Amino acid sequence: QVMDLPILTGRPLTNVDDQAVGLVSAALADSIAPGGSPLGRILEIEDESGSQRHIEIVGVVADNRTGPVLEGTRPDPVVYVTLPRTFSGPFTLRIRTRSAESVAAVSADLRGMVRAVDPRLPWLTLLRGEETYLSDNPALRYVALSIGGLGLLALILAATGLYAVMSYVVRLRRREIGLRMAIGANPRQILNMMVWQALPLVLIGGGIGLALAIPLAFGLRAVFIGPISPLDPAAFLPPFAVLLVAGFLASALPARRASATQPTNTLREE
């Protein structure tokens, strides 16, 4: 009820049910009774202590995402049973609020409720729904951070290489710049000329990069997290903007330095 999951078949759990009956998710029901009904079947599971338990299936619940779901796979199978009267160990309490309140707004009330039940219970953390998917899977978070770090390093290397190449190309044209200034060109004209000649090269290179990145993004989606859109503009536009800025600076700064010197000194350079 808290997760708003519908009962597909059978009945829900009641206050009089004990640990001998339970509900299963649709994914688990399909594996227990493919094409049939699992109602009335006995499910044997092993609890945290290693002892065997037998649970009669009295209902089937819709699948619920309890963590990150890979593309093309179903959520993990889940068994729902009543809360035992006594148990030990850590647990997670899921709560549905009446409105989209912030975590800070409900934190004080929840802490008071927990203290009222048992002041000895330690309080670890309070997270909203989507945040729990990553917090429950540190391996996935590590992979995401690793890929993000490698992507940032690749962007820095690409921007540095672009700046170095474009700057070198502009420096090779210092004699041309000096000659143009000797026959009457002003520094602004030189700067505009170099920038507008370099900009198409940067746009062509960025376009080729985007054309190659989009299929790669779809490939990563197939083996990584399904909810992430492979065409998310936030993943493509910032790196493209960084490369544009690097190309602009790489062409503008050397051209500005070359146009600031005397044309005669530039023409004398070997």
Solvent accessible surface area in square Angstrom, and as a share of the most:
residue,aa,sasa,rsa
1,Q,197,0.88
2,V,67,0.38
3,M,69,0.31
4,D,107,0.55
5,L,37,0.18
6,P,79,0.50
7,I,64,0.33
8,L,101,0.50
9,T,55,0.32
10,G,45,0.44
11,R,93,0.34
12,P,67,0.42
13,L,48,0.24
14,T,64,0.37
15,N,159,0.81
16,V,138,0.79
17,D,25,0.13
18,D,86,0.44
19,Q,53,0.24
20,A,54,0.41
21,V,21,0.12
22,G,0,0.00
23,L,11,0.06
24,V,1,0.00
25,S,1,0.00
26,A,16,0.12
27,A,16,0.12
28,L,26,0.13
29,A,8,0.06
30,D,72,0.37
31,S,79,0.51
32,I,41,0.21
33,A,5,0.04
34,P,108,0.68
35,G,93,0.90
36,G,50,0.48
37,S,65,0.42
38,P,5,0.03
39,L,67,0.33
40,G,47,0.45
41,R,118,0.43
42,I,106,0.54
43,L,29,0.14
44,E,102,0.46
45,I,49,0.25
46,E,111,0.50
47,D,44,0.23
48,E,179,0.80
49,S,96,0.62
50,G,40,0.38
51,S,57,0.37
52,Q,96,0.43
53,R,61,0.22
54,H,111,0.50
55,I,1,0.00
56,E,69,0.31
57,I,1,0.01
58,V,21,0.12
59,G,0,0.00
60,V,7,0.04
61,V,7,0.04
62,A,20,0.16
63,D,40,0.21
64,N,23,0.12
65,R,69,0.25
66,T,47,0.27
67,G,14,0.14
68,P,30,0.19
69,V,26,0.15
70,L,88,0.44
71,E,74,0.33
72,G,83,0.79
73,T,77,0.45
74,R,125,0.46
75,P,30,0.19
76,D,95,0.49
77,P,83,0.52
78,V,30,0.17
79,V,47,0.27
80,Y,61,0.23
81,V,49,0.28
82,T,25,0.14
83,L,140,0.70
84,P,48,0.30
85,R,237,0.86
86,T,120,0.70
87,F,99,0.41
88,S,103,0.67
89,G,47,0.45
90,P,133,0.84
91,F,113,0.47
92,T,107,0.62
93,L,120,0.60
94,R,92,0.34
95,I,82,0.41
96,R,144,0.53
97,T,58,0.34
98,R,246,0.90
99,S,66,0.43
100,A,95,0.74
101,E,74,0.33
102,S,59,0.38
103,V,43,0.25
104,A,85,0.66
105,A,58,0.45
106,V,24,0.14
107,S,19,0.13
108,A,73,0.56
109,D,92,0.48
110,L,17,0.09
111,R,97,0.35
112,G,29,0.28
113,M,120,0.54
114,V,31,0.18
115,R,141,0.52
116,A,88,0.68
117,V,122,0.70
118,D,31,0.16
119,P,107,0.67
120,R,202,0.74
121,L,68,0.34
122,P,112,0.70
123,W,69,0.24
124,L,153,0.76
125,T,94,0.54
126,L,48,0.24
127,L,67,0.33
128,R,113,0.41
129,G,51,0.49
130,E,115,0.52
131,E,87,0.39
132,T,23,0.13
133,Y,30,0.11
134,L,79,0.39
135,S,49,0.32
136,D,89,0.46
137,N,50,0.26
138,P,81,0.51
139,A,69,0.53
140,L,19,0.09
141,R,95,0.35
142,Y,157,0.60
143,V,62,0.35
144,A,39,0.30
145,L,125,0.62
146,S,42,0.27
147,I,73,0.37
148,G,44,0.42
149,G,41,0.39
150,L,122,0.61
151,G,41,0.40
152,L,107,0.53
153,L,94,0.47
154,A,58,0.45
155,L,36,0.18
156,I,91,0.46
157,L,114,0.57
158,A,49,0.38
159,A,17,0.13
160,T,82,0.48
161,G,34,0.32
162,L,42,0.21
163,Y,76,0.29
164,A,57,0.44
165,V,90,0.52
166,M,12,0.05
167,S,15,0.09
168,Y,135,0.51
169,V,59,0.34
170,V,3,0.02
171,R,123,0.45
172,L,113,0.56
173,R,56,0.20
174,R,40,0.15
175,R,129,0.47
176,E,55,0.25
177,I,0,0.00
178,G,1,0.01
179,L,99,0.49
180,R,94,0.34
181,M,31,0.14
182,A,59,0.46
183,I,139,0.71
184,G,64,0.61
185,A,24,0.19
186,N,68,0.35
187,P,71,0.44
188,R,177,0.65
189,Q,100,0.44
190,I,2,0.01
191,L,53,0.26
192,N,69,0.35
193,M,36,0.16
194,M,3,0.01
195,V,20,0.11
196,W,166,0.58
197,Q,81,0.36
198,A,6,0.05
199,L,49,0.24
200,P,64,0.40
201,L,106,0.53
202,V,8,0.05
203,L,76,0.38
204,I,105,0.53
205,G,41,0.40
206,G,8,0.07
207,G,35,0.33
208,I,102,0.52
209,G,36,0.35
210,L,55,0.27
211,A,62,0.48
212,L,127,0.63
213,A,34,0.26
214,I,65,0.33
215,P,84,0.53
216,L,116,0.58
217,A,21,0.17
218,F,94,0.39
219,G,39,0.37
220,L,77,0.38
221,R,86,0.31
222,A,61,0.48
223,V,109,0.62
224,F,34,0.14
225,I,20,0.10
226,G,9,0.09
227,P,87,0.55
228,I,93,0.47
229,S,60,0.39
230,P,14,0.09
231,L,98,0.49
232,D,56,0.29
233,P,82,0.51
234,A,73,0.57
235,A,65,0.50
236,F,33,0.14
237,L,110,0.55
238,P,69,0.43
239,P,44,0.28
240,F,43,0.18
241,A,50,0.39
242,V,63,0.36
243,L,39,0.19
244,L,50,0.25
245,V,85,0.49
246,A,11,0.08
247,G,2,0.02
248,F,99,0.41
249,L,72,0.36
250,A,0,0.00
251,S,0,0.00
252,A,8,0.06
253,L,69,0.35
254,P,4,0.02
255,A,0,0.00
256,R,159,0.58
257,R,120,0.44
258,A,1,0.01
259,S,6,0.04
260,A,81,0.63
261,T,55,0.32
262,Q,116,0.51
263,P,29,0.18
264,T,76,0.44
265,N,75,0.38
266,T,1,0.01
267,L,58,0.29
268,R,170,0.62
269,E,72,0.32
270,E,209,0.94
